[in-house]
C-alpha cells in the first residue's frame, strides 16, 4: 500500500496538489492512503524549502510547485515497483 502525503498549510496550491493526487489514486485504483500534513514542524521534518510538497512512501518527490497528473502517476507507479 502506498502512503501519499501532501505537505502544506492549506493554501490553494496545496489543495490543487491534494486534488490531483486523490484523482490519480482513484483513477488508477491504487491501494493508497492520502494524508494531508498541515503542521509546520511535521512539514519541516521533510526538509523542503517551499510548499506544496508531495511525499510518496516517505520520499519527497516534489516541492514548491504543482505537479501534473502524469508526473504523480509516474511517481506512484515507481514507488509500487520499488516496494
PDB file of N, CA, C and O in Angstrom:
ATOM      1  N   UNK A   1       0.833  -1.177   0.000  1.00  0.00           N
ATOM      2  CA  UNK A   1       0.000   0.000   0.000  1.00  0.00           C
ATOM      3  C   UNK A   1       0.885   1.250   0.000  1.00  0.00           C
ATOM      4  O   UNK A   1       1.917   1.299   0.669  1.00  0.00           O
ATOM      5  N   UNK A   2       0.464   2.236  -0.749  1.00  0.00           N
ATOM      6  CA  UNK A   2       1.189   3.495  -0.830  1.00  0.00           C
ATOM      7  C   UNK A   2       0.715   4.455   0.255  1.00  0.00           C
ATOM      8  O   UNK A   2      -0.463   4.478   0.613  1.00  0.00           O
ATOM      9  N   UNK A   3       1.643   5.237   0.765  1.00  0.00           N
ATOM     10  CA  UNK A   3       1.315   6.329   1.677  1.00  0.00           C
ATOM     11  C   UNK A   3       1.691   7.613   0.948  1.00  0.00           C
ATOM     12  O   UNK A   3       2.866   7.859   0.675  1.00  0.00           O
ATOM     13  N   UNK A   4       0.692   8.427   0.635  1.00  0.00           N
ATOM     14  CA  UNK A   4       0.898   9.673  -0.093  1.00  0.00           C
ATOM     15  C   UNK A   4       0.585  10.821   0.862  1.00  0.00           C
ATOM     16  O   UNK A   4      -0.500  10.889   1.438  1.00  0.00           O
ATOM     17  N   UNK A   5       1.561  11.729   1.021  1.00  0.00           N
ATOM     18  CA  UNK A   5       1.360  12.867   1.913  1.00  0.00           C
ATOM     19  C   UNK A   5       1.453  14.164   1.120  1.00  0.00           C
ATOM     20  O   UNK A   5       2.348  14.341   0.294  1.00  0.00           O
ATOM     21  N   UNK A   6       0.527  15.051   1.382  1.00  0.00           N
ATOM     22  CA  UNK A   6       0.547  16.382   0.808  1.00  0.00           C
ATOM     23  C   UNK A   6       0.975  17.319   1.926  1.00  0.00           C
ATOM     24  O   UNK A   6       0.312  17.410   2.959  1.00  0.00           O
ATOM     25  N   UNK A   7       2.093  18.020   1.713  1.00  0.00           N
ATOM     26  CA  UNK A   7       2.637  18.910   2.730  1.00  0.00           C
ATOM     27  C   UNK A   7       2.258  20.348   2.395  1.00  0.00           C
ATOM     28  O   UNK A   7       2.560  20.839   1.308  1.00  0.00           O
ATOM     29  N   UNK A   8       1.604  21.012   3.322  1.00  0.00           N
ATOM     30  CA  UNK A   8       1.271  22.413   3.109  1.00  0.00           C
ATOM     31  C   UNK A   8       0.240  22.904   4.096  1.00  0.00           C
ATOM     32  O   UNK A   8      -0.473  22.114   4.715  1.00  0.00           O
ATOM     33  N   UNK A   9       0.166  24.230   4.242  1.00  0.00           N
ATOM     34  CA  UNK A   9      -0.721  24.824   5.234  1.00  0.00           C
ATOM     35  C   UNK A   9      -2.193  24.834   4.838  1.00  0.00           C
ATOM     36  O   UNK A   9      -3.047  25.151   5.666  1.00  0.00           O
ATOM     37  N   UNK A  10      -2.501  24.499   3.606  1.00  0.00           N
ATOM     38  CA  UNK A  10      -3.894  24.506   3.173  1.00  0.00           C
ATOM     39  C   UNK A  10      -4.190  25.593   2.155  1.00  0.00           C
ATOM     40  O   UNK A  10      -5.350  25.938   1.933  1.00  0.00           O
ATOM     41  N   UNK A  11      -3.152  26.134   1.535  1.00  0.00           N
ATOM     42  CA  UNK A  11      -3.325  27.177   0.524  1.00  0.00           C
ATOM     43  C   UNK A  11      -3.934  26.578  -0.748  1.00  0.00           C
ATOM     44  O   UNK A  11      -4.110  25.365  -0.852  1.00  0.00           O
ATOM     45  N   UNK A  12      -4.247  27.434  -1.697  1.00  0.00           N
ATOM     46  CA  UNK A  12      -4.871  26.987  -2.947  1.00  0.00           C
ATOM     47  C   UNK A  12      -3.993  25.973  -3.685  1.00  0.00           C
ATOM     48  O   UNK A  12      -4.503  24.980  -4.203  1.00  0.00           O
ATOM     49  N   UNK A  13      -2.695  26.210  -3.739  1.00  0.00           N
ATOM     50  CA  UNK A  13      -1.799  25.282  -4.438  1.00  0.00           C
ATOM     51  C   UNK A  13      -1.737  23.933  -3.737  1.00  0.00           C
ATOM     52  O   UNK A  13      -1.668  22.894  -4.395  1.00  0.00           O
ATOM     53  N   UNK A  14      -1.759  23.940  -2.422  1.00  0.00           N
ATOM     54  CA  UNK A  14      -1.752  22.688  -1.661  1.00  0.00           C
ATOM     55  C   UNK A  14      -3.021  21.886  -1.950  1.00  0.00           C
ATOM     56  O   UNK A  14      -2.974  20.667  -2.113  1.00  0.00           O
ATOM     57  N   UNK A  15      -4.138  22.575  -2.012  1.00  0.00           N
ATOM     58  CA  UNK A  15      -5.406  21.900  -2.318  1.00  0.00           C
ATOM     59  C   UNK A  15      -5.396  21.327  -3.731  1.00  0.00           C
ATOM     60  O   UNK A  15      -5.961  20.259  -3.967  1.00  0.00           O
ATOM     61  N   UNK A  16      -4.760  22.025  -4.675  1.00  0.00           N
ATOM     62  CA  UNK A  16      -4.666  21.513  -6.046  1.00  0.00           C
ATOM     63  C   UNK A  16      -3.848  20.234  -6.088  1.00  0.00           C
ATOM     64  O   UNK A  16      -4.226  19.271  -6.755  1.00  0.00           O
ATOM     65  N   UNK A  17      -2.726  20.224  -5.374  1.00  0.00           N
ATOM     66  CA  UNK A  17      -1.881  19.025  -5.341  1.00  0.00           C
ATOM     67  C   UNK A  17      -2.639  17.860  -4.707  1.00  0.00           C
ATOM     68  O   UNK A  17      -2.560  16.728  -5.184  1.00  0.00           O
ATOM     69  N   UNK A  18      -3.367  18.140  -3.638  1.00  0.00           N
ATOM     70  CA  UNK A  18      -4.165  17.084  -2.996  1.00  0.00           C
ATOM     71  C   UNK A  18      -5.216  16.543  -3.962  1.00  0.00           C
ATOM     72  O   UNK A  18      -5.419  15.331  -4.044  1.00  0.00           O
ATOM     73  N   UNK A  19      -5.881  17.430  -4.688  1.00  0.00           N
ATOM     74  CA  UNK A  19      -6.916  17.018  -5.645  1.00  0.00           C
ATOM     75  C   UNK A  19      -6.318  16.140  -6.746  1.00  0.00           C
ATOM     76  O   UNK A  19      -6.896  15.117  -7.113  1.00  0.00           O
ATOM     77  N   UNK A  20      -5.163  16.546  -7.267  1.00  0.00           N
ATOM     78  CA  UNK A  20      -4.501  15.759  -8.313  1.00  0.00           C
ATOM     79  C   UNK A  20      -4.115  14.381  -7.776  1.00  0.00           C
ATOM     80  O   UNK A  20      -4.356  13.367  -8.432  1.00  0.00           O
ATOM     81  N   UNK A  21      -3.517  14.343  -6.588  1.00  0.00           N
ATOM     82  CA  UNK A  21      -3.089  13.069  -6.005  1.00  0.00           C
ATOM     83  C   UNK A  21      -4.274  12.136  -5.764  1.00  0.00           C
ATOM     84  O   UNK A  21      -4.213  10.949  -6.085  1.00  0.00           O
ATOM     85  N   UNK A  22      -5.345  12.676  -5.200  1.00  0.00           N
ATOM     86  CA  UNK A  22      -6.524  11.837  -4.941  1.00  0.00           C
ATOM     87  C   UNK A  22      -7.143  11.329  -6.240  1.00  0.00           C
ATOM     88  O   UNK A  22      -7.588  10.183  -6.315  1.00  0.00           O
ATOM     89  N   UNK A  23      -7.172  12.191  -7.271  1.00  0.00           N
ATOM     90  CA  UNK A  23      -7.744  11.789  -8.562  1.00  0.00           C
ATOM     91  C   UNK A  23      -6.918  10.659  -9.184  1.00  0.00           C
ATOM     92  O   UNK A  23      -7.482   9.692  -9.695  1.00  0.00           O
ATOM     93  N   UNK A  24      -5.593  10.774  -9.143  1.00  0.00           N
ATOM     94  CA  UNK A  24      -4.730   9.738  -9.710  1.00  0.00           C
ATOM     95  C   UNK A  24      -4.912   8.427  -8.949  1.00  0.00           C
ATOM     96  O   UNK A  24      -5.025   7.366  -9.564  1.00  0.00           O
ATOM     97  N   UNK A  25      -4.941   8.489  -7.632  1.00  0.00           N
ATOM     98  CA  UNK A  25      -5.131   7.279  -6.823  1.00  0.00           C
ATOM     99  C   UNK A  25      -6.454   6.606  -7.186  1.00  0.00           C
ATOM    100  O   UNK A  25      -6.519   5.385  -7.328  1.00  0.00           O
ATOM    101  N   UNK A  26      -7.496   7.404  -7.335  1.00  0.00           N
ATOM    102  CA  UNK A  26      -8.812   6.851  -7.662  1.00  0.00           C
ATOM    103  C   UNK A  26      -8.850   6.291  -9.086  1.00  0.00           C
ATOM    104  O   UNK A  26      -9.320   5.174  -9.299  1.00  0.00           O
ATOM    105  N   UNK A  27      -8.360   7.059 -10.054  1.00  0.00           N
ATOM    106  CA  UNK A  27      -8.417   6.631 -11.458  1.00  0.00           C
ATOM    107  C   UNK A  27      -7.583   5.386 -11.719  1.00  0.00           C
ATOM    108  O   UNK A  27      -7.971   4.526 -12.510  1.00  0.00           O
ATOM    109  N   UNK A  28      -6.432   5.290 -11.051  1.00  0.00           N
ATOM    110  CA  UNK A  28      -5.543   4.154 -11.266  1.00  0.00           C
ATOM    111  C   UNK A  28      -5.856   2.992 -10.323  1.00  0.00           C
ATOM    112  O   UNK A  28      -5.233   1.933 -10.410  1.00  0.00           O
ATOM    113  N   UNK A  29      -6.807   3.188  -9.435  1.00  0.00           N
ATOM    114  CA  UNK A  29      -7.225   2.172  -8.467  1.00  0.00           C
ATOM    115  C   UNK A  29      -6.045   1.681  -7.620  1.00  0.00           C
ATOM    116  O   UNK A  29      -5.926   0.493  -7.320  1.00  0.00           O
ATOM    117  N   UNK A  30      -5.184   2.620  -7.245  1.00  0.00           N
ATOM    118  CA  UNK A  30      -4.078   2.284  -6.360  1.00  0.00           C
ATOM    119  C   UNK A  30      -4.609   2.077  -4.948  1.00  0.00           C
ATOM    120  O   UNK A  30      -5.544   2.752  -4.516  1.00  0.00           O
ATOM    121  N   UNK A  31      -4.001   1.136  -4.239  1.00  0.00           N
ATOM    122  CA  UNK A  31      -4.295   0.981  -2.822  1.00  0.00           C
ATOM    123  C   UNK A  31      -3.380   1.963  -2.103  1.00  0.00           C
ATOM    124  O   UNK A  31      -2.189   1.712  -1.920  1.00  0.00           O
ATOM    125  N   UNK A  32      -3.964   3.085  -1.700  1.00  0.00           N
ATOM    126  CA  UNK A  32      -3.147   4.147  -1.121  1.00  0.00           C
ATOM    127  C   UNK A  32      -3.925   4.925  -0.075  1.00  0.00           C
ATOM    128  O   UNK A  32      -5.150   5.038  -0.129  1.00  0.00           O
ATOM    129  N   UNK A  33      -3.175   5.453   0.872  1.00  0.00           N
ATOM    130  CA  UNK A  33      -3.734   6.346   1.867  1.00  0.00           C
ATOM    131  C   UNK A  33      -3.177   7.737   1.578  1.00  0.00           C
ATOM    132  O   UNK A  33      -1.963   7.929   1.521  1.00  0.00           O
ATOM    133  N   UNK A  34      -4.074   8.700   1.397  1.00  0.00           N
ATOM    134  CA  UNK A  34      -3.657  10.074   1.129  1.00  0.00           C
ATOM    135  C   UNK A  34      -3.830  10.873   2.419  1.00  0.00           C
ATOM    136  O   UNK A  34      -4.920  10.937   2.987  1.00  0.00           O
ATOM    137  N   UNK A  35      -2.730  11.480   2.869  1.00  0.00           N
ATOM    138  CA  UNK A  35      -2.715  12.196   4.145  1.00  0.00           C
ATOM    139  C   UNK A  35      -2.329  13.649   3.905  1.00  0.00           C
ATOM    140  O   UNK A  35      -1.363  13.936   3.198  1.00  0.00           O
ATOM    141  N   UNK A  36      -3.081  14.552   4.491  1.00  0.00           N
ATOM    142  CA  UNK A  36      -2.772  15.992   4.416  1.00  0.00           C
ATOM    143  C   UNK A  36      -1.985  16.358   5.657  1.00  0.00           C
ATOM    144  O   UNK A  36      -2.464  16.160   6.774  1.00  0.00           O
ATOM    145  N   UNK A  37      -0.775  16.894   5.480  1.00  0.00           N
ATOM    146  CA  UNK A  37       0.081  17.294   6.592  1.00  0.00           C
ATOM    147  C   UNK A  37       0.118  18.818   6.629  1.00  0.00           C
ATOM    148  O   UNK A  37       0.644  19.454   5.716  1.00  0.00           O
ATOM    149  N   UNK A  38      -0.441  19.400   7.682  1.00  0.00           N
ATOM    150  CA  UNK A  38      -0.507  20.860   7.779  1.00  0.00           C
ATOM    151  C   UNK A  38       0.335  21.426   8.923  1.00  0.00           C
ATOM    152  O   UNK A  38       0.559  22.635   8.978  1.00  0.00           O
ATOM    153  N   UNK A  39       0.795  20.586   9.819  1.00  0.00           N
ATOM    154  CA  UNK A  39       1.595  21.046  10.952  1.00  0.00           C
ATOM    155  C   UNK A  39       2.984  21.465  10.465  1.00  0.00           C
ATOM    156  O   UNK A  39       3.685  20.692   9.813  1.00  0.00           O
ATOM    157  N   UNK A  40       3.368  22.698  10.793  1.00  0.00           N
ATOM    158  CA  UNK A  40       4.629  23.265  10.310  1.00  0.00           C
ATOM    159  C   UNK A  40       5.839  22.408  10.691  1.00  0.00           C
ATOM    160  O   UNK A  40       6.721  22.182   9.863  1.00  0.00           O
ATOM    161  N   UNK A  41       5.886  21.939  11.913  1.00  0.00           N
ATOM    162  CA  UNK A  41       7.018  21.118  12.365  1.00  0.00           C
ATOM    163  C   UNK A  41       7.092  19.813  11.573  1.00  0.00           C
ATOM    164  O   UNK A  41       8.181  19.371  11.205  1.00  0.00           O
ATOM    165  N   UNK A  42       5.953  19.203  11.312  1.00  0.00           N
ATOM    166  CA  UNK A  42       5.924  17.964  10.531  1.00  0.00           C
ATOM    167  C   UNK A  42       6.386  18.211   9.093  1.00  0.00           C
ATOM    168  O   UNK A  42       7.101  17.393   8.515  1.00  0.00           O
ATOM    169  N   UNK A  43       5.970  19.345   8.520  1.00  0.00           N
ATOM    170  CA  UNK A  43       6.381  19.691   7.156  1.00  0.00           C
ATOM    171  C   UNK A  43       7.896  19.903   7.099  1.00  0.00           C
ATOM    172  O   UNK A  43       8.564  19.415   6.187  1.00  0.00           O
ATOM    173  N   UNK A  44       8.426  20.630   8.073  1.00  0.00           N
ATOM    174  CA  UNK A  44       9.857  20.928   8.087  1.00  0.00           C
ATOM    175  C   UNK A  44      10.712  19.676   8.273  1.00  0.00           C
ATOM    176  O   UNK A  44      11.883  19.668   7.893  1.00  0.00           O
ATOM    177  N   UNK A  45      10.148  18.629   8.845  1.00  0.00           N
ATOM    178  CA  UNK A  45      10.891  17.378   9.016  1.00  0.00           C
ATOM    179  C   UNK A  45      11.281  16.768   7.668  1.00  0.00           C
ATOM    180  O   UNK A  45      12.212  15.966   7.592  1.00  0.00           O
ATOM    181  N   UNK A  46      10.569  17.148   6.610  1.00  0.00           N
ATOM    182  CA  UNK A  46      10.875  16.636   5.268  1.00  0.00           C
ATOM    183  C   UNK A  46      11.908  17.497   4.540  1.00  0.00           C
ATOM    184  O   UNK A  46      12.276  17.200   3.403  1.00  0.00           O
ATOM    185  N   UNK A  47      12.372  18.557   5.191  1.00  0.00           N
ATOM    186  CA  UNK A  47      13.451  19.392   4.664  1.00  0.00           C
ATOM    187  C   UNK A  47      13.143  19.955   3.273  1.00  0.00           C
ATOM    188  O   UNK A  47      13.999  19.937   2.388  1.00  0.00           O
ATOM    189  N   UNK A  48      11.921  20.453   3.085  1.00  0.00           N
ATOM    190  CA  UNK A  48      11.584  21.109   1.831  1.00  0.00           C
ATOM    191  C   UNK A  48      11.664  22.616   2.031  1.00  0.00           C
ATOM    192  O   UNK A  48      11.432  23.120   3.129  1.00  0.00           O
ATOM    193  N   UNK A  49      11.995  23.329   0.958  1.00  0.00           N
ATOM    194  CA  UNK A  49      12.162  24.774   1.054  1.00  0.00           C
ATOM    195  C   UNK A  49      10.853  25.528   0.854  1.00  0.00           C
ATOM    196  O   UNK A  49      10.686  26.627   1.382  1.00  0.00           O
ATOM    197  N   UNK A  50       9.918  24.946   0.094  1.00  0.00           N
ATOM    198  CA  UNK A  50       8.633  25.613  -0.107  1.00  0.00           C
ATOM    199  C   UNK A  50       7.539  24.581  -0.333  1.00  0.00           C
ATOM    200  O   UNK A  50       7.792  23.463  -0.780  1.00  0.00           O
ATOM    201  N   UNK A  51       6.326  24.986  -0.015  1.00  0.00           N
ATOM    202  CA  UNK A  51       5.163  24.124  -0.219  1.00  0.00           C
ATOM    203  C   UNK A  51       4.485  24.539  -1.513  1.00  0.00           C
ATOM    204  O   UNK A  51       4.729  25.646  -1.994  1.00  0.00           O
ATOM    205  N   UNK A  52       3.665  23.714  -2.079  1.00  0.00           N
ATOM    206  CA  UNK A  52       3.248  22.408  -1.585  1.00  0.00           C
ATOM    207  C   UNK A  52       4.331  21.356  -1.789  1.00  0.00           C
ATOM    208  O   UNK A  52       5.212  21.490  -2.638  1.00  0.00           O
ATOM    209  N   UNK A  53       4.235  20.321  -0.991  1.00  0.00           N
ATOM    210  CA  UNK A  53       5.146  19.195  -1.131  1.00  0.00           C
ATOM    211  C   UNK A  53       4.359  17.914  -1.314  1.00  0.00           C
ATOM    212  O   UNK A  53       3.232  17.788  -0.836  1.00  0.00           O
ATOM    213  N   UNK A  54       4.960  16.973  -2.007  1.00  0.00           N
ATOM    214  CA  UNK A  54       4.318  15.677  -2.206  1.00  0.00           C
ATOM    215  C   UNK A  54       5.326  14.596  -1.821  1.00  0.00           C
ATOM    216  O   UNK A  54       6.454  14.562  -2.313  1.00  0.00           O
ATOM    217  N   UNK A  55       4.882  13.720  -0.928  1.00  0.00           N
ATOM    218  CA  UNK A  55       5.738  12.649  -0.411  1.00  0.00           C
ATOM    219  C   UNK A  55       5.051  11.318  -0.701  1.00  0.00           C
ATOM    220  O   UNK A  55       3.863  11.146  -0.426  1.00  0.00           O
ATOM    221  N   UNK A  56       5.811  10.382  -1.260  1.00  0.00           N
ATOM    222  CA  UNK A  56       5.283   9.044  -1.532  1.00  0.00           C
ATOM    223  C   UNK A  56       6.155   8.050  -0.790  1.00  0.00           C
ATOM    224  O   UNK A  56       7.359   7.959  -1.032  1.00  0.00           O
ATOM    225  N   UNK A  57       5.541   7.310   0.111  1.00  0.00           N
ATOM    226  CA  UNK A  57       6.267   6.325   0.934  1.00  0.00           C
ATOM    227  C   UNK A  57       7.505   6.943   1.576  1.00  0.00           C
ATOM    228  O   UNK A  57       8.595   6.372   1.532  1.00  0.00           O
ATOM    229  N   UNK A  58       7.318   8.117   2.171  1.00  0.00           N
ATOM    230  CA  UNK A  58       8.344   8.849   2.924  1.00  0.00           C
ATOM    231  C   UNK A  58       9.473   9.400   2.063  1.00  0.00           C
ATOM    232  O   UNK A  58      10.514   9.785   2.595  1.00  0.00           O
ATOM    233  N   UNK A  59       9.290   9.448   0.749  1.00  0.00           N
ATOM    234  CA  UNK A  59      10.275  10.045  -0.145  1.00  0.00           C
ATOM    235  C   UNK A  59       9.657  11.297  -0.768  1.00  0.00           C
ATOM    236  O   UNK A  59       8.594  11.226  -1.385  1.00  0.00           O
ATOM    237  N   UNK A  60      10.322  12.441  -0.608  1.00  0.00           N
ATOM    238  CA  UNK A  60       9.838  13.680  -1.215  1.00  0.00           C
ATOM    239  C   UNK A  60      10.037  13.570  -2.722  1.00  0.00           C
ATOM    240  O   UNK A  60      11.162  13.408  -3.194  1.00  0.00           O
ATOM    241  N   UNK A  61       8.945  13.658  -3.471  1.00  0.00           N
ATOM    242  CA  UNK A  61       9.028  13.558  -4.930  1.00  0.00           C
ATOM    243  C   UNK A  61       8.844  14.911  -5.605  1.00  0.00           C
ATOM    244  O   UNK A  61       9.215  15.083  -6.766  1.00  0.00           O
ATOM    245  N   UNK A  62       8.273  15.872  -4.881  1.00  0.00           N
ATOM    246  CA  UNK A  62       8.020  17.182  -5.479  1.00  0.00           C
ATOM    247  C   UNK A  62       7.818  18.209  -4.375  1.00  0.00           C
ATOM    248  O   UNK A  62       7.212  17.916  -3.344  1.00  0.00           O
ATOM    249  N   UNK A  63       8.339  19.435  -4.605  1.00  0.00           N
ATOM    250  CA  UNK A  63       8.059  20.510  -3.663  1.00  0.00           C
ATOM    251  C   UNK A  63       8.148  21.852  -4.387  1.00  0.00           C
ATOM    252  O   UNK A  63       8.917  22.022  -5.332  1.00  0.00           O
ATOM    253  N   UNK A  64       7.344  22.790  -3.917  1.00  0.00           N
ATOM    254  CA  UNK A  64       7.379  24.137  -4.435  1.00  0.00           C
ATOM    255  C   UNK A  64       6.658  24.365  -5.742  1.00  0.00           C
ATOM    256  O   UNK A  64       6.751  25.449  -6.318  1.00  0.00           O
ATOM    257  N   UNK A  65       5.939  23.360  -6.224  1.00  0.00           N
ATOM    258  CA  UNK A  65       5.195  23.508  -7.473  1.00  0.00           C
ATOM    259  C   UNK A  65       4.043  22.510  -7.523  1.00  0.00           C
ATOM    260  O   UNK A  65       3.932  21.615  -6.685  1.00  0.00           O
ATOM    261  N   UNK A  66       3.196  22.688  -8.524  1.00  0.00           N
ATOM    262  CA  UNK A  66       2.065  21.783  -8.717  1.00  0.00           C
ATOM    263  C   UNK A  66       2.437  20.789  -9.815  1.00  0.00           C
ATOM    264  O   UNK A  66       2.617  21.186 -10.966  1.00  0.00           O
ATOM    265  N   UNK A  67       2.554  19.511  -9.480  1.00  0.00           N
ATOM    266  CA  UNK A  67       2.912  18.517 -10.497  1.00  0.00           C
ATOM    267  C   UNK A  67       1.713  18.188 -11.388  1.00  0.00           C
ATOM    268  O   UNK A  67       0.563  18.429 -11.023  1.00  0.00           O
ATOM    269  N   UNK A  68       2.009  17.638 -12.556  1.00  0.00           N
ATOM    270  CA  UNK A  68       0.943  17.205 -13.455  1.00  0.00           C
ATOM    271  C   UNK A  68       0.431  15.838 -12.994  1.00  0.00           C
ATOM    272  O   UNK A  68       1.079  15.149 -12.206  1.00  0.00           O
ATOM    273  N   UNK A  69      -0.726  15.469 -13.494  1.00  0.00           N
ATOM    274  CA  UNK A  69      -1.279  14.141 -13.189  1.00  0.00           C
ATOM    275  C   UNK A  69      -0.334  13.048 -13.679  1.00  0.00           C
ATOM    276  O   UNK A  69      -0.163  12.024 -13.017  1.00  0.00           O
ATOM    277  N   UNK A  70       0.275  13.269 -14.835  1.00  0.00           N
ATOM    278  CA  UNK A  70       1.202  12.273 -15.396  1.00  0.00           C
ATOM    279  C   UNK A  70       2.410  12.081 -14.483  1.00  0.00           C
ATOM    280  O   UNK A  70       2.868  10.956 -14.287  1.00  0.00           O
ATOM    281  N   UNK A  71       2.924  13.170 -13.929  1.00  0.00           N
ATOM    282  CA  UNK A  71       4.062  13.065 -13.015  1.00  0.00           C
ATOM    283  C   UNK A  71       3.670  12.279 -11.772  1.00  0.00           C
ATOM    284  O   UNK A  71       4.404  11.391 -11.338  1.00  0.00           O
ATOM    285  N   UNK A  72       2.530  12.598 -11.205  1.00  0.00           N
ATOM    286  CA  UNK A  72       2.073  11.907  -9.990  1.00  0.00           C
ATOM    287  C   UNK A  72       1.880  10.424 -10.284  1.00  0.00           C
ATOM    288  O   UNK A  72       2.277   9.577  -9.484  1.00  0.00           O
ATOM    289  N   UNK A  73       1.276  10.106 -11.419  1.00  0.00           N
ATOM    290  CA  UNK A  73       1.079   8.705 -11.800  1.00  0.00           C
ATOM    291  C   UNK A  73       2.422   7.987 -11.885  1.00  0.00           C
ATOM    292  O   UNK A  73       2.571   6.875 -11.379  1.00  0.00           O
ATOM    293  N   UNK A  74       3.391   8.623 -12.522  1.00  0.00           N
ATOM    294  CA  UNK A  74       4.718   8.029 -12.675  1.00  0.00           C
ATOM    295  C   UNK A  74       5.367   7.776 -11.315  1.00  0.00           C
ATOM    296  O   UNK A  74       5.933   6.707 -11.085  1.00  0.00           O
ATOM    297  N   UNK A  75       5.287   8.749 -10.422  1.00  0.00           N
ATOM    298  CA  UNK A  75       5.889   8.585  -9.092  1.00  0.00           C
ATOM    299  C   UNK A  75       5.227   7.459  -8.310  1.00  0.00           C
ATOM    300  O   UNK A  75       5.904   6.699  -7.618  1.00  0.00           O
ATOM    301  N   UNK A  76       3.905   7.348  -8.417  1.00  0.00           N
ATOM    302  CA  UNK A  76       3.203   6.289  -7.690  1.00  0.00           C
ATOM    303  C   UNK A  76       3.545   4.912  -8.261  1.00  0.00           C
ATOM    304  O   UNK A  76       3.755   3.959  -7.509  1.00  0.00           O
ATOM    305  N   UNK A  77       3.600   4.810  -9.583  1.00  0.00           N
ATOM    306  CA  UNK A  77       3.956   3.538 -10.213  1.00  0.00           C
ATOM    307  C   UNK A  77       5.382   3.156  -9.824  1.00  0.00           C
ATOM    308  O   UNK A  77       5.642   2.000  -9.489  1.00  0.00           O
ATOM    309  N   UNK A  78       6.308   4.119  -9.866  1.00  0.00           N
ATOM    310  CA  UNK A  78       7.701   3.837  -9.488  1.00  0.00           C
ATOM    311  C   UNK A  78       7.784   3.355  -8.042  1.00  0.00           C
ATOM    312  O   UNK A  78       8.548   2.441  -7.735  1.00  0.00           O
ATOM    313  N   UNK A  79       7.001   3.965  -7.157  1.00  0.00           N
ATOM    314  CA  UNK A  79       7.013   3.571  -5.753  1.00  0.00           C
ATOM    315  C   UNK A  79       6.463   2.169  -5.555  1.00  0.00           C
ATOM    316  O   UNK A  79       6.934   1.432  -4.688  1.00  0.00           O
ATOM    317  N   UNK A  80       5.473   1.797  -6.350  1.00  0.00           N
ATOM    318  CA  UNK A  80       4.942   0.432  -6.267  1.00  0.00           C
ATOM    319  C   UNK A  80       5.972  -0.579  -6.735  1.00  0.00           C
ATOM    320  O   UNK A  80       6.091  -1.665  -6.168  1.00  0.00           O
ATOM    321  N   UNK A  81       6.719  -0.219  -7.774  1.00  0.00           N
ATOM    322  CA  UNK A  81       7.709  -1.140  -8.323  1.00  0.00           C
ATOM    323  C   UNK A  81       8.894  -1.355  -7.391  1.00  0.00           C
ATOM    324  O   UNK A  81       9.486  -2.434  -7.367  1.00  0.00           O
ATOM    325  N   UNK A  82       9.236  -0.324  -6.624  1.00  0.00           N
ATOM    326  CA  UNK A  82      10.381  -0.440  -5.717  1.00  0.00           C
ATOM    327  C   UNK A  82      10.003  -0.953  -4.340  1.00  0.00           C
ATOM    328  O   UNK A  82      10.876  -1.237  -3.519  1.00  0.00           O
ATOM    329  N   UNK A  83       8.713  -1.073  -4.081  1.00  0.00           N
ATOM    330  CA  UNK A  83       8.249  -1.524  -2.769  1.00  0.00           C
ATOM    331  C   UNK A  83       8.409  -3.020  -2.603  1.00  0.00           C
ATOM    332  O   UNK A  83       8.066  -3.564  -1.553  1.00  0.00           O
TER     333      UNK A  83
END
